[in-house]
Amino acid sequence: MEMNIALLPGDGIGPEVIAQAVKVVKAVGKKFGHTITFKEGLVGACAIDATGDPYPDATHEICAGSDAVLFGAIGDPKYDNDPKAKVRPEQGLLRMRQKLGLFANVRPTFTFPSLVHKSPLKLDRVDGVDLVFFRELTGGVYFGEPRGRNEQGTKAFDTNVYSKEEIVRLARMGFEAAQKRRKLLTCVDKANVMATSRLWRETVQELAPEYPDVKVEYEFVDAVAMRLIQWPKAYDVLITENLFGDILTDEASVISGSMGLMPSASLGSKVKLFEPIHGSYPQAAGKDIANPLGTVLSASMMFDYAFGLAEEAKLISDVVNLSLAEGVVTEDIAEDGKAYKTSEVGDWLAAKILG
């Protein structure tokens, strides 16, 4: 198969972890006979520094012309610490999602047998957790208008807006995923106080009869925030709006024991984007210590979701599990004082795939 993959290393540790994912993708391509072409673009703080734009037109052209996008991380302290900055790295991520039509963020949370003891939760609560969030990405309060401040600067406002169409397309993805899993769907909202949440709940209720094999539950976002800690195994597939999903998926990510391990996908009608859920971690940039496994597992999701190649995806997941079992890991999850460099982990994974 021929594959055109856009690479957006981004900021901080992004270039280092993307480099390891590329090693793995190339190894898979060689093993299975795929022809893979990579094109690299700028996004985030590095794009602002180079062009003044966090998501330049040239980068958009690369992404729009690709089959899939592998994205590293975005963010830089010099912008985070300047509340008056008019252009921010994160604006590039939001604009990229909107221009590419990436309306669904898929965030799995699962545990690894060799690392389950590193979870901050008790073993009986987390062992065997396997859930996935479908978060709506291009609507809600992050994009709603009007937004801003009054003339005096003493009052600020944001607008949360959703259309039925936006909810339907995300909900259908959730229902279809639930049909392939444990057939349980949880709609997360705040329908007791928010008009947008009431529209979410009404829309999901209307769709539910089309999926009679899926059990649907409705929970308020604050209740889900508690139950994710108390008993995460209660969940299978969860669907929710942009803001709620942003918060809950980060909460769920710590269940595994390391945010550096969790992958994600952002899906649209055409291009699909894959990225680790961790941030740019600027303190570690250039030190060859960042955990690349979340990015590598994002590449595994890419082979599955973008190309429909389940065997290739499973091979990557298997070698990641092997690296964890054998202790070929970076310092954030290393034990007994033995830690590998970021680049060494990537080399080891690629060699195992080809071996």
C-alpha positions as CSV (number, residue, x, y, z in Angstrom):
1,M,0.0,0.0,0.0
2,E,1.1,3.6,-0.7
3,M,0.9,5.9,2.2
4,N,1.4,9.7,2.4
5,I,2.0,10.8,5.9
6,A,2.3,14.4,7.1
7,L,4.6,14.9,10.1
8,L,4.1,17.8,12.4
9,P,6.7,17.4,15.2
10,G,5.7,20.7,16.8
11,D,7.3,22.0,20.0
12,G,9.2,20.8,23.0
13,I,9.7,17.1,23.0
14,G,7.5,16.7,19.8
15,P,10.4,16.3,17.4
16,E,12.1,13.7,19.5
17,V,9.0,11.5,20.0
18,I,7.9,11.8,16.4
19,A,11.4,10.7,15.3
20,Q,10.9,7.4,17.2
21,A,7.5,6.9,15.7
22,V,8.9,7.4,12.2
23,K,11.5,4.7,12.9
24,V,8.7,2.3,13.8
25,V,6.5,3.3,10.9
26,K,9.4,2.8,8.5
27,A,10.2,-0.6,10.0
28,V,6.5,-1.7,9.6
29,G,6.5,-0.4,6.0
30,K,9.7,-2.4,5.2
31,K,8.3,-5.6,6.9
32,F,4.9,-5.5,5.1
33,G,6.0,-4.0,1.8
34,H,4.3,-0.6,2.1
35,T,5.6,2.5,0.3
36,I,5.6,5.4,2.8
37,T,6.2,9.0,1.9
38,F,6.7,11.6,4.7
39,K,6.3,15.4,4.4
40,E,7.0,17.6,7.4
41,G,5.3,20.9,8.4
42,L,5.5,23.5,11.1
43,V,2.9,24.0,13.7
44,G,2.7,25.7,17.1
45,A,5.4,27.9,18.7
46,C,8.0,26.9,16.1
47,A,5.6,28.0,13.3
48,I,5.0,31.3,15.0
49,D,8.7,31.9,15.4
50,A,9.3,31.1,11.7
51,T,6.3,32.6,10.0
52,G,4.2,34.5,12.6
53,D,1.4,31.9,12.1
54,P,0.8,28.9,14.4
55,Y,-0.7,26.9,11.5
56,P,0.7,28.3,8.2
57,D,-1.0,27.7,4.9
58,A,2.0,25.6,3.7
59,T,1.4,23.2,6.7
60,H,-2.3,23.0,5.9
61,E,-1.6,22.1,2.3
62,I,0.7,19.3,3.5
63,C,-1.9,17.9,5.9
64,A,-4.8,18.2,3.5
65,G,-2.9,16.3,0.8
66,S,-1.9,13.5,3.1
67,D,-3.6,10.2,4.1
68,A,-2.8,10.7,7.7
69,V,-1.1,13.2,10.0
70,L,1.3,12.2,12.8
71,F,1.5,15.1,15.3
72,G,3.9,15.5,18.2
73,A,3.1,18.3,20.7
74,I,2.4,22.0,20.9
75,G,3.2,24.7,23.4
76,D,6.0,26.9,24.7
77,P,6.4,28.7,28.1
78,K,7.2,32.0,26.5
79,Y,3.6,32.1,25.2
80,D,2.0,30.4,28.3
81,N,3.5,33.0,30.6
82,D,2.3,36.0,28.5
83,P,-1.5,36.4,29.0
84,K,-1.5,39.3,26.5
85,A,0.0,37.4,23.6
86,K,-2.2,37.8,20.6
87,V,-0.9,34.7,18.8
88,R,-0.6,31.5,20.7
89,P,0.6,28.0,19.7
90,E,-2.7,26.4,20.8
91,Q,-4.5,28.5,18.2
92,G,-2.7,26.5,15.6
93,L,-4.1,23.3,17.0
94,L,-7.7,24.6,17.1
95,R,-7.4,26.0,13.6
96,M,-5.9,22.8,12.3
97,R,-8.8,20.8,13.7
98,Q,-11.3,23.1,12.2
99,K,-9.8,23.5,8.7
100,L,-9.2,19.7,8.4
101,G,-12.7,18.9,9.7
102,L,-11.4,16.8,12.6
103,F,-14.6,16.6,14.6
104,A,-14.0,13.5,16.8
105,N,-11.2,13.0,19.2
106,V,-10.8,9.3,20.1
107,R,-9.0,8.8,23.4
108,P,-8.6,5.2,24.7
109,T,-7.6,4.5,28.3
110,F,-6.2,1.1,29.2
111,T,-3.7,-0.5,31.5
112,F,-0.5,-2.4,30.8
113,P,0.0,-5.6,32.8
114,S,3.7,-4.7,33.6
115,L,2.8,-1.2,34.7
116,V,-0.5,-1.5,36.4
117,H,1.2,-1.1,39.8
118,K,2.2,2.4,38.8
119,S,-1.3,3.7,38.6
120,P,-2.3,6.0,41.4
121,L,-5.4,4.0,41.9
122,K,-5.8,0.7,43.7
123,L,-5.0,-2.4,41.7
124,D,-8.6,-3.8,42.0
125,R,-10.0,-0.6,40.6
126,V,-7.8,-0.3,37.5
127,D,-6.6,-3.8,36.5
128,G,-8.4,-4.5,33.2
129,V,-9.7,-1.0,32.5
130,D,-10.5,-0.6,28.8
131,L,-12.5,2.5,28.0
132,V,-12.6,5.0,25.2
133,F,-13.8,8.6,25.0
134,F,-15.2,10.1,21.8
135,R,-14.9,13.9,22.3
136,E,-16.5,16.4,20.0
137,L,-13.7,18.7,18.7
138,T,-14.9,21.5,16.6
139,G,-17.9,22.9,18.4
140,G,-18.7,24.1,21.9
141,V,-17.3,26.8,24.0
142,Y,-13.8,26.7,22.3
143,F,-15.3,27.9,19.0
144,G,-18.6,29.7,20.0
145,E,-19.1,33.3,19.3
146,P,-19.3,35.9,20.6
147,R,-16.4,35.8,23.0
148,G,-14.2,38.5,24.5
149,R,-14.4,41.2,27.2
150,N,-16.4,44.4,27.7
151,E,-14.8,47.8,26.9
152,Q,-13.6,48.2,30.5
153,G,-12.0,44.7,30.5
154,T,-13.7,43.9,33.7
155,K,-16.1,41.2,32.3
156,A,-15.3,38.3,30.1
157,F,-17.6,36.0,28.2
158,D,-17.5,32.8,26.0
159,T,-20.4,31.2,24.2
160,N,-21.1,27.4,24.1
161,V,-22.9,26.5,20.9
162,Y,-23.9,23.1,19.4
163,S,-25.9,22.1,16.4
164,K,-27.8,18.8,16.2
165,E,-25.7,17.8,13.2
166,E,-22.5,18.1,15.2
167,I,-23.9,15.9,17.9
168,V,-25.3,13.3,15.6
169,R,-22.0,12.7,13.7
170,L,-20.1,12.3,16.9
171,A,-22.7,10.1,18.6
172,R,-22.9,7.7,15.6
173,M,-19.2,7.1,15.9
174,G,-19.7,6.3,19.6
175,F,-22.6,3.9,18.9
176,E,-20.6,2.1,16.2
177,A,-17.6,1.7,18.4
178,A,-19.8,0.4,21.2
179,Q,-21.2,-2.2,18.9
180,K,-17.7,-3.6,18.3
181,R,-16.8,-3.5,22.0
182,R,-18.9,-4.3,25.2
183,K,-22.1,-2.6,23.8
184,L,-22.3,0.1,26.5
185,L,-22.4,3.8,25.6
186,T,-22.4,6.6,28.2
187,C,-23.5,10.1,27.2
188,V,-21.8,12.7,29.4
189,D,-23.5,16.0,29.8
190,K,-24.8,18.6,32.3
191,A,-28.4,18.5,31.1
192,N,-29.8,19.7,34.5
193,V,-28.4,23.2,33.9
194,M,-27.2,23.6,30.3
195,A,-29.3,24.0,27.2
196,T,-26.6,22.6,25.0
197,S,-26.4,19.5,27.2
198,R,-30.2,19.0,26.9
199,L,-29.8,19.0,23.1
200,W,-27.0,16.4,23.4
201,R,-29.2,14.2,25.6
202,E,-32.3,14.6,23.4
203,T,-30.3,13.8,20.2
204,V,-28.7,10.7,21.6
205,Q,-32.1,9.5,22.9
206,E,-33.5,9.9,19.3
207,L,-30.5,7.9,17.9
208,A,-30.6,5.1,20.4
209,P,-33.4,3.0,18.8
210,E,-31.2,2.7,15.7
211,Y,-28.7,0.7,17.8
212,P,-30.9,-1.7,19.9
213,D,-27.9,-3.9,20.8
214,V,-26.2,-0.9,22.7
215,K,-27.2,-0.1,26.2
216,V,-27.2,3.7,26.7
217,E,-26.6,5.5,30.0
218,Y,-26.8,9.2,30.7
219,E,-24.6,10.8,33.4
220,F,-23.8,14.3,34.5
221,V,-20.2,15.3,33.9
222,D,-19.4,15.8,37.6
223,A,-20.7,12.3,38.4
224,V,-18.4,10.8,35.7
225,A,-15.4,12.8,37.1
226,M,-16.0,11.0,40.4
227,R,-16.7,7.5,39.0
228,L,-13.7,7.5,36.7
229,I,-11.6,7.4,39.9
230,Q,-14.0,5.3,42.0
231,W,-14.7,2.5,39.4
232,P,-13.4,3.2,35.9
233,K,-14.2,-0.4,34.8
234,A,-17.8,0.7,34.8
235,Y,-17.3,2.5,31.5
236,D,-16.9,1.3,27.9
237,V,-17.5,4.0,25.3
238,L,-18.2,7.6,26.5
239,I,-19.3,10.5,24.2
240,T,-19.3,14.1,25.2
241,E,-18.8,17.7,24.2
242,N,-15.5,19.5,23.7
243,L,-14.9,21.1,27.1
244,F,-16.1,18.2,29.2
245,G,-14.0,15.8,27.0
246,D,-10.9,17.9,27.3
247,I,-11.0,17.7,31.1
248,L,-12.2,14.1,31.5
249,T,-9.8,12.5,29.1
250,D,-6.8,14.1,30.9
251,E,-8.2,12.8,34.2
252,A,-8.6,9.3,32.7
253,S,-5.1,9.3,31.3
254,V,-3.5,9.0,34.7
255,I,-5.2,5.6,35.3
256,S,-2.6,3.9,33.1
257,G,0.3,5.2,35.3
258,S,1.9,7.5,32.7
259,M,0.4,10.1,30.4
260,G,3.4,9.4,28.1
261,L,1.8,6.0,27.2
262,M,-1.6,7.1,25.9
263,P,-2.3,7.6,22.2
264,S,-5.2,9.4,20.5
265,A,-6.8,10.0,17.1
266,S,-8.7,12.9,15.7
267,L,-11.0,11.8,13.0
268,G,-12.9,13.6,10.2
269,S,-14.5,12.8,6.9
270,K,-11.2,12.8,5.1
271,V,-7.9,13.3,6.9
272,K,-7.2,11.7,10.2
273,L,-4.6,12.9,12.8
274,F,-2.8,10.9,15.4
275,E,-1.0,12.2,18.5
276,P,0.1,11.3,22.0
277,I,-2.0,13.0,24.7
278,H,1.0,14.4,26.6
279,G,2.0,18.0,26.2
280,S,5.2,19.5,24.8
281,Y,7.1,19.1,28.2
282,P,9.7,21.8,27.3
283,Q,11.8,21.0,30.4
284,A,12.8,17.7,28.7
285,A,13.3,19.0,25.2
286,G,16.6,18.1,23.6
287,K,17.6,15.8,26.5
288,D,16.7,12.5,24.9
289,I,14.6,11.4,28.0
290,A,11.0,11.8,26.8
291,N,8.7,8.8,26.7
292,P,8.0,8.0,23.0
293,L,5.5,5.2,23.6
294,G,2.4,7.3,23.4
295,T,3.5,8.6,20.0
296,V,4.4,5.1,18.8
297,L,1.0,3.8,19.9
298,S,-0.6,6.7,18.1
299,A,1.2,5.3,15.0
300,S,-0.4,2.0,15.8
301,M,-3.8,3.7,15.8
302,M,-2.9,5.3,12.5
303,F,-2.4,2.0,10.8
304,D,-5.8,0.8,12.1
305,Y,-8.0,3.9,11.8
306,A,-6.5,5.5,8.7
307,F,-5.4,2.5,6.7
308,G,-7.5,-0.4,8.0
309,L,-4.3,-2.5,8.6
310,A,-5.1,-4.3,11.9
311,E,-2.1,-6.7,11.6
312,E,0.4,-3.8,11.4
313,A,-1.4,-2.0,14.2
314,K,-1.3,-5.1,16.5
315,L,2.4,-5.7,15.8
316,I,3.3,-2.2,17.0
317,S,1.2,-2.6,20.1
318,D,2.8,-6.0,20.8
319,V,6.3,-4.7,20.6
320,V,5.4,-1.7,22.9
321,N,4.0,-4.2,25.4
322,L,7.3,-6.2,25.0
323,S,9.4,-3.1,25.7
324,L,7.4,-2.5,28.9
325,A,7.7,-6.1,30.0
326,E,11.5,-6.1,29.4
327,G,12.1,-2.7,30.9
328,V,13.2,-1.0,27.7
329,V,11.6,2.3,28.8
330,T,12.5,5.9,29.5
331,E,13.2,7.3,33.0
332,D,9.6,8.3,33.8
333,I,8.6,4.7,34.2
334,A,11.9,2.9,34.6
335,E,12.6,0.8,37.6
336,D,15.8,-0.4,39.3
337,G,17.7,2.6,38.0
338,K,17.9,1.4,34.4
339,A,16.5,3.9,32.0
340,Y,16.9,4.0,28.2
341,K,17.1,7.2,26.1
342,T,14.3,8.2,23.9
343,S,16.3,7.3,20.8
344,E,17.3,4.0,22.2
345,V,13.7,3.0,22.8
346,G,12.9,3.9,19.2
347,D,15.8,1.9,17.9
348,W,14.9,-1.1,20.0
349,L,11.2,-1.1,18.8
350,A,12.2,-0.8,15.2
351,A,14.7,-3.6,15.5
352,K,12.1,-5.9,17.1
353,I,9.6,-5.2,14.3
354,L,12.2,-6.1,11.7
355,G,13.6,-9.1,13.7
